[in-house]
Amino acid sequence: MPRYEYRCRACGDTFEVQRPMREANVKTACPAGHDDTVKLLSTIAVGGASAGGPSSGSAPDGGGGCCGGACGC
């Protein structure tokens, strides 16, 4: 289940709420009970074939094509 990060405009507290994606836009109060909260834009890291591996700065052997060569195009 995804976690969404919020900030309270009243007290400045930042907090997370875990809820289903279908409830992603449902208003939520901060832990102190204030209703004036805003959902923060979170960044995510997506790992691929080279995630955690050495970074050579060049394209992998076998192409590059439209998607970096992972599909062999």
Secondary structure by P-SEA (a helix, b strand, c coil): cbbbbbbbccccccbbbbbccccccccccccccccbbbbbbbbbbbbcccccccccccccccccccccccccc
